[in-house]
Amino acid sequence: MFTKSWQRPIILVTASLALVTGTACAAQASQQSHTPTGINASAPADQPEHCIGFGAGGKGGKGGEGGKGGRGGEPGQPGEPGQPGGVGCLRFEDLPDKSKADLTVVDKVRISLIVLAADEPDEMTKKIADKYKISDKQIDTWKKYYVEGDWFALMADGRT
């Protein structure tokens, strides 16, 4: 495979250095935070109950009984069906009671979705602007960032 006897040690040293360097870079990258400073997201526990998941599930059924002595077992029983989900978190009443400075990216997205889903978007924008003491233009900017998928602008908006 190698034509000269001195080639093998050089190739082994090069491969070892590449492995060590790659491992060190991967370890360093996993320790760094990829979230900008001061940015946080609401935990699901902070959300109203009807906003988590797709509605209340039913009670699970009883499992089947296994057979004895090589015979077949009895089948299980079905559970009760769950309740259908609600309208999600697209109601004004579901908005958090926070100051503008405490709004997270999740809150800004929720505000954008509420305005987009509203029957009267201008009225909803004014209502939300009054609640958080911000301008209608600020809400329109968040909505624009959301629609365009510009998540970095939405996260950095208002941060210096």
VMD Tcl script that builds the backbone (N, CA, C; Angstrom):
set m [mol new atoms 480]
animate dup $m
set s [atomselect $m all]
$s set {name element resname resid chain x y z} {
  {N N MET 1 A 0.816 -1.180 0.000}
  {CA C MET 1 A 0.000 0.000 0.000}
  {C C MET 1 A 0.865 1.251 0.000}
  {N N PHE 2 A 1.832 1.330 0.899}
  {CA C PHE 2 A 2.750 2.461 0.917}
  {C C PHE 2 A 4.018 2.042 0.182}
  {N N THR 3 A 4.505 2.936 -0.671}
  {CA C THR 3 A 5.713 2.587 -1.414}
  {C C THR 3 A 6.971 2.856 -0.610}
  {N N LYS 4 A 6.903 3.771 0.296}
  {CA C LYS 4 A 8.057 4.082 1.137}
  {C C LYS 4 A 7.699 3.799 2.589}
  {N N SER 5 A 8.634 3.326 3.380}
  {CA C SER 5 A 8.373 2.967 4.766}
  {C C SER 5 A 8.140 4.185 5.657}
  {N N TRP 6 A 8.603 5.348 5.282}
  {CA C TRP 6 A 8.426 6.556 6.098}
  {C C TRP 6 A 7.050 7.205 5.902}
  {N N GLN 7 A 6.249 6.790 4.896}
  {CA C GLN 7 A 4.951 7.406 4.629}
  {C C GLN 7 A 3.894 7.022 5.673}
  {N N ARG 8 A 3.945 5.802 6.132}
  {CA C ARG 8 A 2.924 5.336 7.060}
  {C C ARG 8 A 2.882 6.142 8.355}
  {N N PRO 9 A 3.994 6.391 9.060}
  {CA C PRO 9 A 3.926 7.185 10.293}
  {C C PRO 9 A 3.393 8.611 10.056}
  {N N ILE 10 A 3.746 9.219 8.947}
  {CA C ILE 10 A 3.285 10.584 8.657}
  {C C ILE 10 A 1.771 10.592 8.454}
  {N N ILE 11 A 1.258 9.616 7.739}
  {CA C ILE 11 A -0.182 9.537 7.500}
  {C C ILE 11 A -0.915 9.264 8.817}
  {N N LEU 12 A -0.385 8.403 9.664}
  {CA C LEU 12 A -1.006 8.121 10.953}
  {C C LEU 12 A -1.005 9.356 11.862}
  {N N VAL 13 A 0.078 10.111 11.883}
  {CA C VAL 13 A 0.148 11.333 12.690}
  {C C VAL 13 A -0.859 12.355 12.174}
  {N N THR 14 A -0.953 12.510 10.862}
  {CA C THR 14 A -1.893 13.467 10.267}
  {C C THR 14 A -3.338 13.085 10.603}
  {N N ALA 15 A -3.662 11.826 10.484}
  {CA C ALA 15 A -5.015 11.368 10.801}
  {C C ALA 15 A -5.331 11.570 12.282}
  {N N SER 16 A -4.341 11.310 13.157}
  {CA C SER 16 A -4.542 11.504 14.597}
  {C C SER 16 A -4.778 12.972 14.927}
  {N N LEU 17 A -4.008 13.868 14.318}
  {CA C LEU 17 A -4.193 15.303 14.551}
  {C C LEU 17 A -5.565 15.767 14.065}
  {N N ALA 18 A -6.011 15.267 12.941}
  {CA C ALA 18 A -7.331 15.636 12.421}
  {C C ALA 18 A -8.434 15.173 13.369}
  {N N LEU 19 A -8.301 13.976 13.908}
  {CA C LEU 19 A -9.285 13.446 14.842}
  {C C LEU 19 A -9.322 14.268 16.130}
  {N N VAL 20 A -8.148 14.584 16.691}
  {CA C VAL 20 A -8.080 15.361 17.928}
  {C C VAL 20 A -8.645 16.763 17.705}
  {N N THR 21 A -8.290 17.396 16.600}
  {CA C THR 21 A -8.783 18.748 16.311}
  {C C THR 21 A -10.302 18.748 16.138}
  {N N GLY 22 A -10.827 17.784 15.402}
  {CA C GLY 22 A -12.273 17.693 15.207}
  {C C GLY 22 A -13.013 17.466 16.509}
  {N N THR 23 A -12.469 16.606 17.364}
  {CA C THR 23 A -13.093 16.335 18.656}
  {C C THR 23 A -13.083 17.577 19.543}
  {N N ALA 24 A -11.971 18.289 19.569}
  {CA C ALA 24 A -11.870 19.501 20.388}
  {C C ALA 24 A -12.842 20.571 19.899}
  {N N CYS 25 A -12.947 20.739 18.590}
  {CA C CYS 25 A -13.871 21.742 18.037}
  {C C CYS 25 A -15.320 21.381 18.351}
  {N N ALA 26 A -15.648 20.113 18.245}
  {CA C ALA 26 A -17.017 19.678 18.540}
  {C C ALA 26 A -17.348 19.887 20.016}
  {N N ALA 27 A -16.415 19.602 20.892}
  {CA C ALA 27 A -16.634 19.789 22.329}
  {C C ALA 27 A -16.817 21.267 22.662}
  {N N GLN 28 A -16.011 22.117 22.042}
  {CA C GLN 28 A -16.123 23.551 22.290}
  {C C GLN 28 A -17.448 24.086 21.752}
  {N N ALA 29 A -17.874 23.625 20.593}
  {CA C ALA 29 A -19.127 24.100 19.995}
  {C C ALA 29 A -20.330 23.688 20.841}
  {N N SER 30 A -20.281 22.501 21.445}
  {CA C SER 30 A -21.411 22.047 22.252}
  {C C SER 30 A -21.525 22.808 23.566}
  {N N GLN 31 A -20.438 23.435 24.017}
  {CA C GLN 31 A -20.470 24.188 25.265}
  {C C GLN 31 A -20.944 25.616 25.059}
  {N N GLN 32 A -20.900 26.127 23.828}
  {CA C GLN 32 A -21.304 27.499 23.564}
  {C C GLN 32 A -22.810 27.582 23.441}
  {N N SER 33 A -23.357 28.697 23.890}
  {CA C SER 33 A -24.792 28.940 23.770}
  {C C SER 33 A -25.083 29.516 22.395}
  {N N HIS 34 A -26.117 29.018 21.754}
  {CA C HIS 34 A -26.495 29.512 20.442}
  {C C HIS 34 A -27.646 30.505 20.543}
  {N N THR 35 A -28.041 30.870 21.745}
  {CA C THR 35 A -29.114 31.829 21.947}
  {C C THR 35 A -28.506 33.172 22.286}
  {N N PRO 36 A -28.915 34.244 21.605}
  {CA C PRO 36 A -28.381 35.563 21.930}
  {C C PRO 36 A -28.655 35.918 23.388}
  {N N THR 37 A -27.782 36.714 23.966}
  {CA C THR 37 A -27.916 37.113 25.358}
  {C C THR 37 A -29.221 37.862 25.570}
  {N N GLY 38 A -29.926 37.523 26.629}
  {CA C GLY 38 A -31.155 38.220 26.966}
  {C C GLY 38 A -32.387 37.686 26.259}
  {N N ILE 39 A -32.246 36.714 25.381}
  {CA C ILE 39 A -33.387 36.152 24.665}
  {C C ILE 39 A -33.831 34.906 25.405}
  {N N ASN 40 A -35.125 34.805 25.679}
  {CA C ASN 40 A -35.638 33.590 26.293}
  {C C ASN 40 A -37.004 33.300 25.711}
  {N N ALA 41 A -37.457 32.105 25.870}
  {CA C ALA 41 A -38.766 31.700 25.363}
  {C C ALA 41 A -39.629 31.267 26.528}
  {N N SER 42 A -40.921 31.429 26.373}
  {CA C SER 42 A -41.832 31.009 27.436}
  {C C SER 42 A -41.858 29.494 27.520}
  {N N ALA 43 A -41.836 28.984 28.713}
  {CA C ALA 43 A -41.977 27.547 28.905}
  {C C ALA 43 A -43.440 27.186 28.751}
  {N N PRO 44 A -43.756 25.956 28.321}
  {CA C PRO 44 A -45.153 25.566 28.193}
  {C C PRO 44 A -45.954 25.762 29.472}
  {N N ALA 45 A -45.320 25.677 30.622}
  {CA C ALA 45 A -46.042 25.849 31.883}
  {C C ALA 45 A -46.584 27.265 32.031}
  {N N ASP 46 A -46.006 28.233 31.300}
  {CA C ASP 46 A -46.463 29.610 31.367}
  {C C ASP 46 A -47.714 29.839 30.524}
  {N N GLN 47 A -48.106 28.868 29.714}
  {CA C GLN 47 A -49.218 29.026 28.793}
  {C C GLN 47 A -50.526 28.592 29.441}
  {N N PRO 48 A -51.649 29.180 29.001}
  {CA C PRO 48 A -52.945 28.691 29.474}
  {C C PRO 48 A -53.125 27.222 29.102}
  {N N GLU 49 A -53.933 26.495 29.882}
  {CA C GLU 49 A -54.075 25.048 29.691}
  {C C GLU 49 A -54.536 24.674 28.288}
  {N N HIS 50 A -55.479 25.437 27.725}
  {CA C HIS 50 A -55.983 25.082 26.398}
  {C C HIS 50 A -54.980 25.387 25.292}
  {N N CYS 51 A -53.878 26.071 25.620}
  {CA C CYS 51 A -52.855 26.372 24.623}
  {C C CYS 51 A -51.841 25.243 24.494}
  {N N ILE 52 A -51.814 24.334 25.433}
  {CA C ILE 52 A -50.827 23.265 25.436}
  {C C ILE 52 A -51.451 22.035 24.801}
  {N N GLY 53 A -50.854 21.546 23.749}
  {CA C GLY 53 A -51.370 20.357 23.077}
  {C C GLY 53 A -52.619 20.660 22.275}
  {N N PHE 54 A -53.410 19.667 22.017}
  {CA C PHE 54 A -54.578 19.805 21.168}
  {C C PHE 54 A -55.869 19.499 21.902}
  {N N GLY 55 A -55.941 19.736 23.160}
  {CA C GLY 55 A -57.165 19.492 23.905}
  {C C GLY 55 A -56.940 18.420 24.959}
  {N N ALA 56 A -57.959 18.236 25.780}
  {CA C ALA 56 A -57.857 17.262 26.859}
  {C C ALA 56 A -58.053 15.858 26.311}
  {N N GLY 57 A -57.162 14.968 26.639}
  {CA C GLY 57 A -57.272 13.586 26.185}
  {C C GLY 57 A -58.205 12.792 27.069}
  {N N GLY 58 A -58.680 11.687 26.549}
  {CA C GLY 58 A -59.574 10.825 27.325}
  {C C GLY 58 A -58.794 9.908 28.238}
  {N N LYS 59 A -59.522 9.094 28.950}
  {CA C LYS 59 A -58.911 8.143 29.872}
  {C C LYS 59 A -58.496 6.912 29.073}
  {N N GLY 60 A -57.307 6.405 29.325}
  {CA C GLY 60 A -56.807 5.242 28.605}
  {C C GLY 60 A -57.562 3.976 28.952}
  {N N GLY 61 A -57.522 3.021 28.040}
  {CA C GLY 61 A -58.227 1.759 28.247}
  {C C GLY 61 A -57.419 0.780 29.071}
  {N N LYS 62 A -58.027 -0.376 29.330}
  {CA C LYS 62 A -57.382 -1.419 30.115}
  {C C LYS 62 A -56.675 -2.376 29.152}
  {N N GLY 63 A -55.455 -2.715 29.452}
  {CA C GLY 63 A -54.697 -3.629 28.607}
  {C C GLY 63 A -55.241 -5.040 28.674}
  {N N GLY 64 A -54.929 -5.827 27.647}
  {CA C GLY 64 A -55.394 -7.216 27.582}
  {C C GLY 64 A -54.654 -8.115 28.561}
  {N N GLU 65 A -55.246 -9.266 28.827}
  {CA C GLU 65 A -54.649 -10.262 29.726}
  {C C GLU 65 A -53.945 -11.312 28.876}
  {N N GLY 66 A -52.742 -11.645 29.240}
  {CA C GLY 66 A -51.988 -12.640 28.491}
  {C C GLY 66 A -52.523 -14.053 28.736}
  {N N GLY 67 A -52.287 -14.928 27.772}
  {CA C GLY 67 A -52.746 -16.319 27.896}
  {C C GLY 67 A -51.883 -17.115 28.850}
  {N N LYS 68 A -52.437 -18.193 29.347}
  {CA C LYS 68 A -51.711 -19.071 30.265}
  {C C LYS 68 A -51.544 -20.437 29.616}
  {N N GLY 69 A -50.382 -20.972 29.779}
  {CA C GLY 69 A -50.133 -22.311 29.267}
  {C C GLY 69 A -50.206 -22.419 27.748}
  {N N GLY 70 A -49.810 -21.350 27.045}
  {CA C GLY 70 A -49.804 -21.405 25.586}
  {C C GLY 70 A -51.138 -21.074 24.944}
  {N N ARG 71 A -52.145 -20.760 25.716}
  {CA C ARG 71 A -53.449 -20.397 25.152}
  {C C ARG 71 A -53.481 -18.895 24.857}
  {N N GLY 72 A -54.414 -18.515 24.021}
  {CA C GLY 72 A -54.563 -17.100 23.670}
  {C C GLY 72 A -55.089 -16.286 24.838}
  {N N GLY 73 A -54.748 -15.025 24.875}
  {CA C GLY 73 A -55.204 -14.134 25.936}
  {C C GLY 73 A -56.470 -13.390 25.535}
  {N N GLU 74 A -56.959 -12.573 26.434}
  {CA C GLU 74 A -58.142 -11.758 26.167}
  {C C GLU 74 A -57.700 -10.394 25.650}
  {N N PRO 75 A -58.455 -9.823 24.717}
  {CA C PRO 75 A -58.069 -8.504 24.189}
  {C C PRO 75 A -58.315 -7.411 25.217}
  {N N GLY 76 A -57.624 -6.288 25.042}
  {CA C GLY 76 A -57.822 -5.138 25.923}
  {C C GLY 76 A -59.104 -4.397 25.565}
  {N N GLN 77 A -59.471 -3.472 26.416}
  {CA C GLN 77 A -60.676 -2.657 26.210}
  {C C GLN 77 A -60.266 -1.248 25.787}
  {N N PRO 78 A -61.002 -0.658 24.869}
  {CA C PRO 78 A -60.652 0.707 24.438}
  {C C PRO 78 A -60.922 1.724 25.537}
  {N N GLY 79 A -60.228 2.837 25.486}
  {CA C GLY 79 A -60.430 3.913 26.449}
  {C C GLY 79 A -61.517 4.868 25.991}
  {N N GLU 80 A -61.735 5.897 26.794}
  {CA C GLU 80 A -62.718 6.920 26.454}
  {C C GLU 80 A -62.076 7.915 25.490}
  {N N PRO 81 A -62.846 8.408 24.529}
  {CA C PRO 81 A -62.262 9.382 23.599}
  {C C PRO 81 A -61.979 10.708 24.299}
  {N N GLY 82 A -60.991 11.431 23.800}
  {CA C GLY 82 A -60.653 12.735 24.364}
  {C C GLY 82 A -61.548 13.827 23.817}
  {N N GLN 83 A -61.416 14.991 24.385}
  {CA C GLN 83 A -62.174 16.145 23.928}
  {C C GLN 83 A -61.411 16.830 22.796}
  {N N PRO 84 A -62.109 17.369 21.808}
  {CA C PRO 84 A -61.401 18.064 20.738}
  {C C PRO 84 A -60.732 19.323 21.262}
  {N N GLY 85 A -59.681 19.735 20.590}
  {CA C GLY 85 A -58.945 20.924 21.000}
  {C C GLY 85 A -59.729 22.193 20.755}
  {N N GLY 86 A -59.319 23.254 21.410}
  {CA C GLY 86 A -59.977 24.546 21.255}
  {C C GLY 86 A -59.391 25.319 20.094}
  {N N VAL 87 A -59.533 26.632 20.148}
  {CA C VAL 87 A -59.058 27.487 19.066}
  {C C VAL 87 A -57.574 27.781 19.206}
  {N N GLY 88 A -56.914 27.186 20.140}
  {CA C GLY 88 A -55.502 27.452 20.325}
  {C C GLY 88 A -55.301 28.685 21.185}
  {N N CYS 89 A -54.198 29.350 20.986}
  {CA C CYS 89 A -53.851 30.522 21.785}
  {C C CYS 89 A -54.048 31.791 20.979}
  {N N LEU 90 A -55.101 31.865 20.222}
  {CA C LEU 90 A -55.308 33.011 19.348}
  {C C LEU 90 A -56.396 33.935 19.866}
  {N N ARG 91 A -56.484 34.076 21.184}
  {CA C ARG 91 A -57.454 34.975 21.786}
  {C C ARG 91 A -56.707 36.068 22.542}
  {N N PHE 92 A -57.275 37.242 22.544}
  {CA C PHE 92 A -56.679 38.375 23.254}
  {C C PHE 92 A -56.527 38.049 24.743}
  {N N GLU 93 A -57.502 37.330 25.292}
  {CA C GLU 93 A -57.488 36.999 26.719}
  {C C GLU 93 A -56.310 36.105 27.099}
  {N N ASP 94 A -55.733 35.404 26.127}
  {CA C ASP 94 A -54.618 34.497 26.405}
  {C C ASP 94 A -53.261 35.194 26.423}
  {N N LEU 95 A -53.220 36.464 26.056}
  {CA C LEU 95 A -51.943 37.172 26.062}
  {C C LEU 95 A -51.446 37.340 27.496}
  {N N PRO 96 A -50.141 37.232 27.699}
  {CA C PRO 96 A -49.603 37.338 29.058}
  {C C PRO 96 A -49.678 38.768 29.584}
  {N N ASP 97 A -49.773 38.894 30.887}
  {CA C ASP 97 A -49.744 40.208 31.531}
  {C C ASP 97 A -48.295 40.523 31.870}
  {N N LYS 98 A -47.616 41.153 30.923}
  {CA C LYS 98 A -46.203 41.493 31.072}
  {C C LYS 98 A -45.990 42.912 30.561}
  {N N SER 99 A -44.831 43.449 30.872}
  {CA C SER 99 A -44.445 44.716 30.266}
  {C C SER 99 A -43.831 44.416 28.898}
  {N N LYS 100 A -43.721 45.439 28.069}
  {CA C LYS 100 A -43.137 45.241 26.735}
  {C C LYS 100 A -41.723 44.673 26.843}
  {N N ALA 101 A -40.966 45.129 27.832}
  {CA C ALA 101 A -39.583 44.673 27.995}
  {C C ALA 101 A -39.502 43.185 28.329}
  {N N ASP 102 A -40.547 42.642 28.928}
  {CA C ASP 102 A -40.534 41.234 29.329}
  {C C ASP 102 A -41.112 40.299 28.270}
  {N N LEU 103 A -41.585 40.837 27.145}
  {CA C LEU 103 A -42.155 39.981 26.096}
  {C C LEU 103 A -41.061 39.135 25.455}
  {N N THR 104 A -41.339 37.859 25.312}
  {CA C THR 104 A -40.389 36.946 24.685}
  {C C THR 104 A -40.711 36.820 23.198}
  {N N VAL 105 A -39.874 36.103 22.487}
  {CA C VAL 105 A -40.119 35.855 21.069}
  {C C VAL 105 A -41.432 35.100 20.892}
  {N N VAL 106 A -41.702 34.160 21.777}
  {CA C VAL 106 A -42.947 33.398 21.714}
  {C C VAL 106 A -44.146 34.339 21.871}
  {N N ASP 107 A -44.047 35.306 22.779}
  {CA C ASP 107 A -45.126 36.271 22.970}
  {C C ASP 107 A -45.321 37.122 21.716}
  {N N LYS 108 A -44.219 37.545 21.105}
  {CA C LYS 108 A -44.322 38.358 19.885}
  {C C LYS 108 A -44.965 37.570 18.748}
  {N N VAL 109 A -44.611 36.292 18.637}
  {CA C VAL 109 A -45.225 35.449 17.608}
  {C C VAL 109 A -46.704 35.278 17.901}
  {N N ARG 110 A -47.056 35.053 19.148}
  {CA C ARG 110 A -48.462 34.891 19.515}
  {C C ARG 110 A -49.246 36.167 19.206}
  {N N ILE 111 A -48.662 37.329 19.504}
  {CA C ILE 111 A -49.310 38.601 19.179}
  {C C ILE 111 A -49.518 38.705 17.677}
  {N N SER 112 A -48.504 38.348 16.904}
  {CA C SER 112 A -48.611 38.393 15.437}
  {C C SER 112 A -49.721 37.473 14.942}
  {N N LEU 113 A -49.790 36.273 15.483}
  {CA C LEU 113 A -50.821 35.321 15.064}
  {C C LEU 113 A -52.219 35.794 15.442}
  {N N ILE 114 A -52.348 36.393 16.615}
  {CA C ILE 114 A -53.658 36.899 17.044}
  {C C ILE 114 A -54.126 37.991 16.094}
  {N N VAL 115 A -53.214 38.879 15.711}
  {CA C VAL 115 A -53.586 39.949 14.778}
  {C C VAL 115 A -53.931 39.364 13.408}
  {N N LEU 116 A -53.133 38.401 12.947}
  {CA C LEU 116 A -53.392 37.794 11.630}
  {C C LEU 116 A -54.710 37.019 11.610}
  {N N ALA 117 A -55.093 36.424 12.734}
  {CA C ALA 117 A -56.312 35.616 12.788}
  {C C ALA 117 A -57.556 36.437 13.135}
  {N N ALA 118 A -57.368 37.697 13.502}
  {CA C ALA 118 A -58.498 38.520 13.954}
  {C C ALA 118 A -59.433 38.867 12.802}
  {N N ASP 119 A -60.730 38.978 13.130}
  {CA C ASP 119 A -61.721 39.421 12.147}
  {C C ASP 119 A -61.491 40.886 11.791}
  {N N GLU 120 A -61.120 41.668 12.787}
  {CA C GLU 120 A -60.833 43.096 12.605}
  {C C GLU 120 A -59.378 43.342 13.023}
  {N N PRO 121 A -58.400 43.133 12.112}
  {CA C PRO 121 A -56.985 43.249 12.495}
  {C C PRO 121 A -56.608 44.624 13.047}
  {N N ASP 122 A -57.178 45.697 12.495}
  {CA C ASP 122 A -56.818 47.034 12.980}
  {C C ASP 122 A -57.285 47.258 14.415}
  {N N GLU 123 A -58.496 46.800 14.726}
  {CA C GLU 123 A -59.003 46.928 16.095}
  {C C GLU 123 A -58.178 46.096 17.061}
  {N N MET 124 A -57.829 44.872 16.645}
  {CA C MET 124 A -57.033 43.997 17.509}
  {C C MET 124 A -55.647 44.590 17.735}
  {N N THR 125 A -55.044 45.149 16.688}
  {CA C THR 125 A -53.728 45.773 16.824}
  {C C THR 125 A -53.792 46.912 17.837}
  {N N LYS 126 A -54.816 47.742 17.743}
  {CA C LYS 126 A -54.964 48.866 18.683}
  {C C LYS 126 A -55.153 48.356 20.112}
  {N N LYS 127 A -55.966 47.322 20.274}
  {CA C LYS 127 A -56.224 46.756 21.602}
  {C C LYS 127 A -54.935 46.215 22.228}
  {N N ILE 128 A -54.142 45.500 21.429}
  {CA C ILE 128 A -52.879 44.944 21.927}
  {C C ILE 128 A -51.880 46.063 22.205}
  {N N ALA 129 A -51.835 47.060 21.329}
  {CA C ALA 129 A -50.921 48.192 21.523}
  {C C ALA 129 A -51.247 48.919 22.827}
  {N N ASP 130 A -52.528 49.068 23.129}
  {CA C ASP 130 A -52.925 49.708 24.387}
  {C C ASP 130 A -52.522 48.860 25.590}
  {N N LYS 131 A -52.679 47.553 25.466}
  {CA C LYS 131 A -52.349 46.662 26.586}
  {C C LYS 131 A -50.864 46.728 26.935}
  {N N TYR 132 A -49.989 46.720 25.914}
  {CA C TYR 132 A -48.546 46.684 26.162}
  {C C TYR 132 A -47.887 48.058 26.065}
  {N N LYS 133 A -48.693 49.097 25.825}
  {CA C LYS 133 A -48.167 50.465 25.712}
  {C C LYS 133 A -47.067 50.554 24.658}
  {N N ILE 134 A -47.396 50.029 23.473}
  {CA C ILE 134 A -46.488 50.093 22.329}
  {C C ILE 134 A -47.257 50.665 21.142}
  {N N SER 135 A -46.537 51.004 20.100}
  {CA C SER 135 A -47.189 51.591 18.934}
  {C C SER 135 A -47.756 50.498 18.026}
  {N N ASP 136 A -48.760 50.903 17.236}
  {CA C ASP 136 A -49.311 49.983 16.235}
  {C C ASP 136 A -48.228 49.566 15.250}
  {N N LYS 137 A -47.333 50.496 14.964}
  {CA C LYS 137 A -46.245 50.221 14.013}
  {C C LYS 137 A -45.340 49.093 14.523}
  {N N GLN 138 A -45.102 49.059 15.841}
  {CA C GLN 138 A -44.265 48.001 16.422}
  {C C GLN 138 A -44.902 46.633 16.199}
  {N N ILE 139 A -46.205 46.537 16.410}
  {CA C ILE 139 A -46.912 45.269 16.201}
  {C C ILE 139 A -46.884 44.891 14.726}
  {N N ASP 140 A -47.061 45.886 13.838}
  {CA C ASP 140 A -46.977 45.610 12.399}
  {C C ASP 140 A -45.590 45.118 12.006}
  {N N THR 141 A -44.558 45.644 12.664}
  {CA C THR 141 A -43.185 45.189 12.399}
  {C C THR 141 A -43.017 43.732 12.827}
  {N N TRP 142 A -43.507 43.377 14.020}
  {CA C TRP 142 A -43.425 41.984 14.476}
  {C C TRP 142 A -44.179 41.066 13.523}
  {N N LYS 143 A -45.344 41.513 13.092}
  {CA C LYS 143 A -46.151 40.717 12.165}
  {C C LYS 143 A -45.407 40.522 10.847}
  {N N LYS 144 A -44.771 41.586 10.360}
  {CA C LYS 144 A -43.988 41.503 9.115}
  {C C LYS 144 A -42.839 40.504 9.276}
  {N N TYR 145 A -42.107 40.597 10.391}
  {CA C TYR 145 A -41.008 39.666 10.637}
  {C C TYR 145 A -41.519 38.224 10.672}
  {N N TYR 146 A -42.664 38.009 11.315}
  {CA C TYR 146 A -43.226 36.661 11.404}
  {C C TYR 146 A -43.611 36.137 10.021}
  {N N VAL 147 A -44.330 36.942 9.256}
  {CA C VAL 147 A -44.793 36.508 7.933}
  {C C VAL 147 A -43.616 36.215 7.014}
  {N N GLU 148 A -42.561 37.029 7.108}
  {CA C GLU 148 A -41.378 36.833 6.263}
  {C C GLU 148 A -40.466 35.724 6.800}
  {N N GLY 149 A -40.728 35.257 8.012}
  {CA C GLY 149 A -39.880 34.220 8.603}
  {C C GLY 149 A -38.539 34.754 9.065}
  {N N ASP 150 A -38.456 36.039 9.349}
  {CA C ASP 150 A -37.205 36.664 9.778}
  {C C ASP 150 A -37.093 36.563 11.304}
  {N N TRP 151 A -36.762 35.368 11.779}
  {CA C TRP 151 A -36.739 35.076 13.210}
  {C C TRP 151 A -35.654 35.843 13.943}
  {N N PHE 152 A -34.510 36.048 13.289}
  {CA C PHE 152 A -33.431 36.773 13.958}
  {C C PHE 152 A -33.826 38.223 14.209}
  {N N ALA 153 A -34.509 38.837 13.244}
  {CA C ALA 153 A -34.972 40.211 13.446}
  {C C ALA 153 A -36.014 40.254 14.558}
  {N N LEU 154 A -36.881 39.255 14.621}
  {CA C LEU 154 A -37.895 39.206 15.658}
  {C C LEU 154 A -37.269 39.023 17.040}
  {N N MET 155 A -36.218 38.203 17.120}
  {CA C MET 155 A -35.535 37.991 18.393}
  {C C MET 155 A -34.758 39.219 18.822}
  {N N ALA 156 A -34.145 39.914 17.876}
  {CA C ALA 156 A -33.284 41.042 18.206}
  {C C ALA 156 A -34.056 42.344 18.342}
  {N N ASP 157 A -35.298 42.383 17.905}
  {CA C ASP 157 A -36.079 43.614 17.928}
  {C C ASP 157 A -36.194 44.154 19.343}
  {N N GLY 158 A -35.767 45.392 19.514}
  {CA C GLY 158 A -35.843 46.035 20.825}
  {C C GLY 158 A -34.644 45.754 21.717}
  {N N ARG 159 A -33.719 44.936 21.288}
  {CA C ARG 159 A -32.526 44.604 22.083}
  {C C ARG 159 A -31.362 45.424 21.557}
  {N N THR 160 A -30.578 45.959 22.444}
  {CA C THR 160 A -29.395 46.728 22.021}
  {C C THR 160 A -28.155 46.155 22.624}
}
mol reanalyze $m
mol bondsrecalc $m
mol representation Tube
mol addrep $m
